[in-house]
């Protein structure tokens, strides 16, 4: 019996590796794997899902930080503008005032508190301390920003 070796032309799936004799004594080409095993697919899906969870958590944290930061910048700008207006004008009277902003205005959801007290840092010198605090809720947690200036007492 004469055995004939058949050679197969490469089909674009990778080069033929080695030849081995089969059970009948013929030599067959051993081609590379033609697909992925179920185990390889499951491992790839597990790695992908872990990576996606980490990316989602990082994105959620970024959105939360962005929300808090935007609220803080809005409060800083309002407080600094208000204190600059007070500094350029006449000193306000000694008082404790508080309130909330117009629900339809740009500072909706914010509340303010202004405390004006006289202080004597040195004997015979009286200055007026103006403390302004803005509070709001950001991402379910209360936030606040406060700043103060000293102006000449009348």
C-alpha positions in Angstrom: 0.0 0.0 0.0 1.4 3.3 -1.0 0.7 6.3 1.2 0.4 9.7 -0.5 1.3 12.8 1.4 -1.2 15.5 0.7 -0.1 19.1 1.2 -2.7 21.7 1.8 -2.3 25.2 0.6 -2.3 27.8 3.3 -5.7 29.4 3.7 -4.7 32.5 5.4 -5.2 31.1 8.9 -1.6 30.9 9.8 1.3 28.8 8.6 1.4 25.1 8.9 3.4 24.1 11.9 4.9 20.6 11.9 3.9 17.4 10.3 3.2 14.3 12.4 2.4 10.8 11.3 -1.2 10.0 12.0 -2.5 6.6 13.2 -2.4 5.2 9.7 1.2 6.2 9.1 0.4 9.2 6.9 1.8 12.6 7.7 -0.8 15.3 8.4 -0.2 19.0 8.7 -1.1 20.4 12.2 -2.7 23.7 11.7 -3.0 26.4 14.4 -6.1 26.7 16.5 -9.2 27.7 14.6 -11.0 29.5 17.4 -11.1 30.2 21.1 -12.0 27.8 23.8 -14.8 28.5 26.2 -12.4 28.9 29.0 -10.5 31.6 27.1 -13.7 33.5 26.4 -14.8 33.3 30.0 -11.4 34.6 31.2 -11.5 37.4 28.7 -15.1 38.4 29.7 -14.1 38.4 33.4 -11.1 40.6 32.8 -13.2 42.9 30.6 -16.0 43.2 33.2 -13.5 44.0 36.0 -11.9 46.7 33.8 -15.4 48.2 32.9 -16.4 48.3 36.6 -13.2 50.2 37.5 -13.8 52.6 34.6 -17.4 53.2 35.6 -16.5 53.9 39.2 -13.8 56.4 38.1 -16.3 58.1 35.8 -18.9 58.3 38.6 -16.3 59.8 41.0 -15.3 62.3 38.4 -18.9 63.4 37.9 -19.5 63.7 41.6 -16.3 65.8 42.1 -17.3 68.0 39.1 -20.7 68.7 40.7 -19.2 69.6 44.0 -16.6 71.8 42.4 -19.1 73.7 40.3 -21.2 74.4 43.4 -18.1 75.6 45.2 -17.0 77.9 42.4 -20.5 79.4 42.3 -20.4 80.1 46.0 -16.9 81.5 45.9 -17.8 83.9 43.1 -20.9 85.1 44.9 -19.2 85.6 48.2 -16.2 87.4 46.8 -18.4 89.7 44.7 -20.6 90.5 47.7 -17.7 91.2 50.0 -16.0 93.5 47.3 -19.3 95.4 47.0 -19.4 95.8 50.8 -15.8 96.9 50.9 -16.3 99.6 48.3 -19.5 100.9 49.9 -20.4 102.1 53.4 -19.9 99.7 56.3 -23.0 97.7 57.0 -24.7 98.0 60.4 -24.0 95.4 63.1 -26.4 92.6 62.6 -27.0 88.9 61.9 -28.9 88.2 58.7 -29.7 85.1 56.8 -31.9 83.9 54.0 -32.1 81.9 50.8 -31.9 82.9 47.2 -34.7 83.2 44.7 -35.6 79.7 43.4 -35.7 81.0 39.8 -32.4 82.9 40.1 -28.8 81.7 39.3 -28.2 80.9 43.0 -31.2 78.7 43.4 -30.7 76.1 46.1 -28.2 78.2 48.0 -28.7 79.9 51.4 -26.7 82.7 52.9 -25.8 84.1 56.3 -24.1 87.4 57.0 -22.7 88.3 60.4 -21.4 91.9 61.1 -19.7 92.5 64.4 -17.4 95.2 65.8 -14.0 94.2 67.0 -11.2 96.0 68.7 -7.8 94.5 67.6 -6.0 97.3 69.5 -7.2 99.7 72.2 -8.9 102.7 70.6 -9.2 101.0 67.1 -12.6 99.6 66.1 -13.1 97.7 62.9 -16.1 96.0 61.6 -15.8 92.3 60.6 -18.2 91.1 57.9 -18.5 87.3 57.7 -20.5 85.9 54.8 -21.3 82.2 54.5 -23.1 80.4 51.7 -24.5 76.9 52.1 -25.9 74.4 49.6 -26.4 70.6 49.1 -24.1 68.9 46.6 -24.4 65.2 45.9 -26.6 64.7 49.0 -24.1 66.3 51.4 -24.3 69.8 52.9 -21.5 72.1 51.6 -20.5 75.6 52.7 -18.1 78.4 51.9 -17.4 81.3 54.2 -15.2 84.3 53.9 -14.7 87.5 55.8 -13.3 91.0 55.5 -12.6 93.9 57.8 -13.9 97.4 57.0 -13.5 100.6 58.8 -16.2 101.1 61.4 -18.2 104.4 61.1 
